[in-house]
Amino acid sequence: MMNGLLADASTRLEKALKYTSISEDASERLKHPKTSLSVSIPVRMDDGSLRIFQGYRVRYDDTRGPGKGGVRYHPNVTMDEVQSLAFWMTFKCALLNLPFGGAKGGITLNPKELSKQELERLSRGYIEAIADFIGPDIDILAPDVYTNQMIMGWMMDQYSIIQRKITPGVVTGKPLTMGGSQGRDTATGTGAYYVIQTILPKFELIPEKTTVAVQGFGKAGAVIAELLAKSGYKVVAVSDSKGGIYTENGLDILSIRNYKKEHRGITAIYCEDTVCDIGDHESITNEQLLELDVDVLIPAALENQITADNANNIKAKFIFEVANGPITSAADSILEEKGIYVFPDILVNAGGVTVSYFEWVQNRSGLYWTRTEVNERMKDKMMTEAEQVWAIAQQDGVSMRTAAYIHALNRLGDALDAKGTRDYYVNGSLH
Ligand code: NAD
């Protein structure tokens, strides 16, 4: 019996199953994570004390290929959250037709409290703890909330030390000098932009008259905010963990990004620093941002931001989920009744894993592509799958979320059925 975030995520699966003809065996298999690993990571702190951190790695399904998924550093990381994120990765990779299953990892901590050296020891310790469960053909890591290129570089290096050979394909989102791909740093936001560019013209929206609010100004949120502002959209509000800023006439996103780049680090900047002086703006809370009267709302921070408690107050006409799981299933129904179009995470934020796939391909072939090549290939994939999801939604008269799950489920079902039930296999053990 499941409960919590994964149970909530699974209700989307149940809803979509009705529209597919996938076998009962396949659907049953997809309701359970394949492997869930919990580890303790001892770290020597700068003051000489020893601190033990709790870490996780979940491989939800690997029928279509090795597991693939990011690693999150956040105080709220739990096994339930990591399993849910691995579940979403499974459907996302199938939706984009990538040869990967779904996985995810995380460590429960507030990374802002650690020094750079402590973070490095922790990241290397995490790889020590999970080394037997990952690899370029087993399970591949990537960045997520509060992890970045530098951390991916340490992780790849540690795995290579353990293996006694350079193994770039075990981690994506690495620095370019360590086998990273051009375009990976901006891939999630850019991919979301291509989805928006595929969908919004169907509603004949004019960018200059379209207002946008973006919650979360990190690797994903800042990029989508900048791309939309550059295309003429009026980005009237952005926020981070400390709160948000709003201005009716549109924010100068480029200045805000430059400010953040100059004041490096992963600490928040809003309303405790001079960014609050950039242009005329009003300070708002994250809750207020979600309820602004805008055309397009982009949650790009964390899960469970729009729930049954605030869904009735949402005024946006379109929501593009750049974060994973920002809307609960209970809120889905309320938003649907209000006639709000929701474009789901497993489609909208899939640009990140798509370019991670390209990075893995480049690592394995040894041939590296230009940023233009990467972006063109990603654009093609994102727009093709967005059109297909749109077509399923129209044909079956379902929401874009259910359509996305139907599309992914058809691919997953075929793969699971082709493999068979493997009923000789001891469920849960590792091969
Ligand atoms: P990030 O760490 O770069 O940025 C997270 C942002 O959210 C920061 O601006 C942070 O201040 C803000 N934030 C944190 N807590 C918040 C809160 N309670 N309220 C409002 N804002 C808050 O992370 P990211 O990589 O941009 O990831 C953001 C979301 O996008 C996550 O849900 C992640 O799973 C998803 N995502 C990221 C990628 C990727 O490639 N980075 C790919 C797919 C999905």
Boltz pocket constraint, residues with backbone or C-beta under 6 A from the ligand:
constraints:
  - pocket:
      binder: B
      contacts: [[A, 143], [A, 144], [A, 145], [A, 146], [A, 147], [A, 184], [A, 188], [A, 215], [A, 216], [A, 217], [A, 218], [A, 219], [A, 220], [A, 221], [A, 239], [A, 240], [A, 241], [A, 242], [A, 266], [A, 268], [A, 286], [A, 300], [A, 301], [A, 302], [A, 303], [A, 322], [A, 323], [A, 324], [A, 349], [A, 350], [A, 352], [A, 353]]
      max_distance: 6.0
